[in-house]
Amino acid sequence: MTKSIMIVGVGGQGTLLASRLIGHVLVEKGLDVKLSEVHGMSQRGGSVVTYVKYGDKVYSPMVDKGEADYILSFEAVEGARYLEMLKKGGTLITNTHEIYPITVISGATTYPDAPVKKLSEICNVKAVDALTLAKEAGSDKAVNTVLLGMLSVFMPEIELDSWLNAIDKLVKPKFVELNKKAFLSGRAV
């Protein structure tokens, strides 16, 4: 059986590290894993999407409409943008902290009212202000590991130690402890 995860956000949020951490724990578990990264204008705060597929045998990393078991959304409107990819009964895990695109900042458009509430009316949503938890852990850049901690709860086949070991191996040593703290705070949500 194959499972699919989409990671969506804007450039600079750490979506690529999140995908590498997920890939690492899945490979360590002995699963076949395929990753694919799609960069929009990521260096300028544009949309970034990463596909992760895993199972006994995976032939392609691409996720089709209605196929994602989970969407890990670093920003609620980015989650809404890709909602059609979520399978019926799937879960959207999202950060509630709003990041305004340039079109909102410039006044060309407005940010939607209560996007998480609207998403909750459409699908299963697990939402948290990941920015606040990241800051409490020691850095606003740890939003990715807060959200990863939330996702880990939905992946009970991966032991907690595997996640923490992946952080040890893939995160720069000076940021390991704060990322572990952020991960555990997301896991506790």
C-alpha positions in Angstrom: 0.0 0.0 0.0 1.3 3.4 -1.0 0.8 6.6 1.0 1.3 10.2 -0.1 2.2 13.4 1.6 2.3 16.9 0.1 4.3 19.6 1.8 3.2 23.1 0.7 4.5 26.5 1.8 6.4 29.5 0.6 10.1 29.8 0.0 12.3 30.0 3.0 10.0 28.1 5.4 12.0 24.9 5.5 9.8 22.7 3.5 12.7 21.0 1.9 14.3 20.0 5.2 10.9 18.7 6.3 10.8 16.5 3.2 14.3 15.2 3.8 13.5 14.4 7.4 10.4 12.5 6.4 12.3 10.6 3.6 15.1 9.7 6.1 12.8 8.1 8.7 10.9 6.2 6.0 14.0 4.8 4.4 15.3 3.8 7.8 12.0 1.9 8.3 12.8 0.0 5.1 10.2 1.5 2.9 10.6 2.6 -0.7 10.4 6.4 -0.8 10.2 8.8 -3.7 10.5 12.6 -3.3 9.9 15.4 -5.8 10.3 19.1 -5.2 8.6 21.8 -7.2 9.9 25.3 -6.8 7.9 28.3 -7.9 9.5 31.6 -7.1 10.8 30.1 -3.9 13.6 32.6 -3.4 11.0 35.4 -3.4 8.5 33.9 -1.1 6.6 32.0 -3.8 4.9 28.7 -3.6 7.0 25.5 -2.9 5.5 22.0 -3.1 7.2 18.7 -2.2 5.7 15.3 -2.9 6.6 12.3 -0.7 5.3 8.9 -1.6 6.2 5.8 0.3 5.3 2.1 0.6 6.6 -1.3 -0.3 7.1 -0.3 -3.9 6.7 3.3 -5.3 7.0 4.0 -9.0 6.6 7.8 -9.1 6.8 10.6 -6.5 3.9 12.5 -8.1 0.7 12.9 -6.3 -2.5 13.1 -8.4 -5.8 14.9 -7.5 -7.5 13.2 -4.6 -4.5 11.1 -3.7 -2.7 12.8 -0.8 -3.2 11.1 2.5 -1.8 14.3 4.2 -1.1 17.8 3.2 1.4 19.5 5.5 0.7 23.1 5.0 3.1 25.8 6.2 0.5 28.5 5.5 -3.3 27.9 5.5 -3.9 29.6 2.1 -1.2 27.4 0.6 -3.1 24.4 2.0 -6.3 25.7 0.4 -4.6 26.1 -2.9 -3.8 22.4 -3.0 -6.9 21.1 -1.3 -8.1 19.2 -4.4 -5.0 16.9 -4.0 -6.3 15.6 -0.6 -8.0 12.3 -0.7 -11.4 11.9 0.9 -10.8 11.2 4.6 -7.3 12.7 4.3 -5.9 15.3 6.8 -4.7 18.8 6.3 -2.1 19.8 8.9 -1.6 23.5 8.9 0.1 26.5 10.5 -2.4 29.2 11.4 0.1 32.0 11.1 -0.7 34.1 8.1 1.9 35.0 5.5 0.7 37.6 3.1 1.7 37.2 -0.6 2.9 40.2 -2.5 -0.5 40.7 -4.1 -2.0 41.2 -0.6 0.9 43.4 0.6 0.5 45.6 -2.6 -3.2 45.9 -2.1 -4.1 44.2 -5.4 -6.1 41.6 -3.5 -7.2 40.7 0.1 -6.3 37.8 2.3 -9.3 35.5 2.8 -11.1 35.7 6.1 -10.8 32.8 8.5 -9.1 30.3 6.0 -8.6 27.6 8.7 -12.3 27.8 9.7 -13.4 27.5 6.1 -11.0 24.6 5.5 -12.4 22.8 8.6 -15.8 22.8 6.9 -14.4 21.0 3.9 -11.9 18.4 5.3 -10.2 17.1 8.4 -7.9 19.8 9.7 -5.3 19.8 12.4 -4.2 23.4 12.9 -1.8 25.2 15.3 0.1 28.5 15.5 3.4 26.8 14.6 5.2 30.1 14.7 4.5 30.7 18.3 5.6 27.1 19.2 8.7 27.5 17.1 9.6 30.7 18.9 9.0 29.1 22.3 11.4 26.3 21.2 14.1 28.9 20.4 13.7 30.0 16.8 11.0 31.2 14.4 12.7 29.1 11.8 11.6 25.9 13.5 8.0 26.0 12.2 8.9 23.1 9.9 9.8 20.8 12.8 6.7 21.9 14.8 4.5 20.8 11.8 6.6 17.7 11.3 5.9 16.8 14.9 2.2 17.1 14.2 2.5 14.9 11.2 4.4 12.3 13.1 1.4 11.5 15.2 -0.4 10.3 12.1 2.6 8.0 11.3 2.6 5.6 14.3 4.7 3.1 12.3 7.7 5.4 12.8 9.0 5.4 16.3 9.8 8.7 18.1 13.5 7.8 18.3 13.6 7.5 14.5 12.4 11.1 14.1 14.8 12.4 16.8 17.7 10.5 15.2 16.8 12.0 11.8 17.0 15.5 13.3 20.4 14.6 14.8 21.7 13.6 11.4 20.2 16.2 9.1 20.0 19.4 11.1 23.1 21.5 11.8 24.5 20.6 15.2 23.9 24.0 16.8 20.2 23.8 15.9 19.5 20.2 16.8 18.2 20.7 20.4 15.8 23.5 19.5 14.5 21.5 16.5 13.9 18.5 18.8 12.1 20.8 21.2 10.0 22.2 18.4 9.2 18.7 17.0 8.1 17.5 20.4 5.9 20.6 20.9 4.2 19.9 17.6 3.8 16.2 18.5 2.0 17.3 21.7 -0.6 19.4 20.0 
